[in-house]
């Protein structure tokens, strides 16, 4: 199964969100998290970056930017 098919299946089944830009959009909050924020709480949204350090270094290679 390709990555895109697996991602779409995960979104359809509710295993993950659709892709979003962490830097510009921020993570989507649930209704409960929005309510907590409005009441003065600071809900934490935990993120992980998938891959290996070698792949992350490849991301920094300007020749790979499209």
N, C-alpha and C positions, 0 to 999 in steps of 0.2 A: 504494500500500500504506500502510495506517495505521501510526502509530508503534507501537501495541501489537502488531499483527501482525508488524511488522519485528523488534521486540524478542523476541517469542516464537520467531520463526524463528532469530534469532541465538543464543538460549539453547539451542534444540534442536540446532543445528549445532555448538555448543561455541565460538562466537565471543565470547561474553560470559557473565558470571554472571547469575543472577537479581538483581533489585534488592535492595539491603540498605541499612541506615542506617549511613553512615560514622561518625557521631558515637557512636551507641549500640552498634552491633554490631562495628564495625571490619571491615576487608576480610577475606574468607575466605582462609585460607592453604592452600597445597598441602601434601601430605605431606612433601615435601622441605623446604619452608620451616619447618614445625613441627619437623622433626628438627634443622635448622640452629639454630632458636631454642633448643631444648632443649640443644644443644651449646655455647650461649653466643654464637652469631652473632646479628646483628640484621638479618634480611632486610628489605630495603626494598620496599614495595609502592607503586608509582607510580600516582597518580590524576590525572585531568584532569576539568575541568568543561566540559561542552559548552554552547554558546550564545554569546551576545555580551555584552559589558559592559552594554549597554542592558537586555537580558533579566535579567541578574543584579540590576540596580537595581530592576527591576519586582518581583522576588522579595521585596524589602525593603519594598514598599508595603503597609502594614497593611490597606488596603482590599481587597487581592487575596487575603488569607489566608482560606481556607475552613474 
